[in-house]
Amino acid sequence: MKTEKKILWPLLYLLSVLQFLVLHGTGVTTPISTVAKTIPSFILVAMVFKITPRPRALFIMVIIGMNMAGDIFLDLDRKSFFLEGLISFLIAHLLYIALFLRSMTISIKNRAPELLAAVA
């Protein structure tokens, strides 16, 4: 039973990514394709919530939410909402960097190559 639960979430995630790729392959952006694009993120949020300690899980969920907002803004109308989508992705990446820095146990001087790789 435990093995089935461990496989369920990754399997749901994989299936949701596949359904998005099929819809995305049509090249047509519709409200259905926008929702389909966010479904994998919702499943990822559920997985994070189940396996990550609460303060960190909430932080990661906010990051994923900012990425979802960026996707939605870009799917609505790239010309009208491009800046909002860009700002959403920027905030998400800055939060990823903050999370990375908070989780470091060794000083930044010793981890400079990894930090530069994360920022690039």
C-alpha positions in Angstrom: 0.0 0.0 0.0 2.8 2.5 0.9 4.6 1.8 -2.4 1.3 2.5 -4.3 1.1 5.9 -2.6 4.7 6.7 -3.4 4.1 6.0 -7.0 0.7 7.8 -7.3 1.9 11.4 -7.1 4.8 11.1 -9.5 2.6 9.1 -11.9 -0.1 11.8 -11.7 2.5 14.4 -12.4 3.9 12.6 -15.4 0.4 12.1 -16.8 -0.4 15.8 -16.4 2.8 16.8 -18.1 2.0 14.5 -21.0 -1.5 15.9 -21.3 -0.1 19.4 -21.4 2.4 18.4 -24.1 -0.3 16.9 -26.3 -2.4 20.1 -26.0 0.6 22.3 -26.4 1.5 20.4 -29.6 -1.6 21.7 -31.3 -0.1 25.2 -31.1 -3.4 26.8 -30.2 -3.7 28.7 -26.9 -7.2 28.3 -25.4 -8.5 28.6 -21.8 -8.3 24.8 -21.7 -4.6 24.8 -22.7 -3.9 27.4 -20.0 -5.6 25.3 -17.4 -3.8 22.2 -18.7 -0.5 24.1 -18.3 -1.1 24.8 -14.6 -2.3 21.3 -13.7 1.3 19.8 -13.3 2.1 22.8 -11.0 -0.9 22.0 -8.8 0.2 18.4 -8.5 3.7 19.6 -7.7 2.4 21.8 -5.0 0.5 18.9 -3.5 3.7 16.7 -3.6 5.7 19.5 -1.9 3.1 19.9 0.7 3.1 16.2 1.5 6.9 15.7 1.8 8.4 19.0 2.9 8.4 20.5 6.4 5.7 23.2 6.7 7.6 26.5 6.7 9.8 25.5 3.8 6.8 23.9 2.0 4.8 27.1 2.1 7.8 29.1 0.7 8.2 26.6 -2.1 4.4 26.7 -2.8 4.6 30.5 -3.2 7.5 30.1 -5.6 5.5 27.6 -7.7 2.5 29.9 -7.5 4.6 32.7 -9.0 5.7 30.5 -11.8 2.1 29.5 -12.5 1.1 33.2 -12.5 3.8 33.9 -15.1 2.6 31.0 -17.3 -1.0 32.3 -17.0 0.0 35.9 -17.8 1.9 34.8 -20.9 -0.9 32.5 -22.1 -3.6 35.2 -21.7 -2.1 37.7 -24.1 1.7 38.0 -24.6 1.5 41.6 -25.8 -0.7 42.9 -23.0 0.6 40.8 -20.1 4.2 40.2 -21.0 5.6 42.5 -18.3 3.4 40.9 -15.6 4.6 37.4 -16.7 8.2 38.6 -16.7 7.9 40.1 -13.2 6.2 36.9 -11.9 9.1 34.7 -13.2 11.6 37.2 -11.8 10.1 37.1 -8.3 10.0 33.3 -8.5 13.7 33.1 -9.4 14.7 35.6 -6.7 12.8 33.4 -4.2 14.5 30.3 -5.5 17.9 32.0 -4.9 16.8 33.1 -1.4 15.7 29.5 -0.7 19.1 28.2 -2.0 21.0 30.7 0.2 19.0 29.8 3.3 19.6 26.1 2.8 23.3 26.5 2.5 25.3 25.1 5.4 28.7 26.1 4.1 29.8 29.8 3.7 29.1 31.5 0.4 32.8 31.8 -0.3 33.2 28.1 -0.5 30.1 27.7 -2.7 30.7 30.5 -5.2 30.7 28.2 -8.3 27.4 26.6 -7.3 25.9 30.0 -6.6 27.0 31.4 -9.9 25.6 28.4 -11.7 22.3 28.8 -10.0 22.0 32.5 -10.9 23.1 31.8 -14.5 
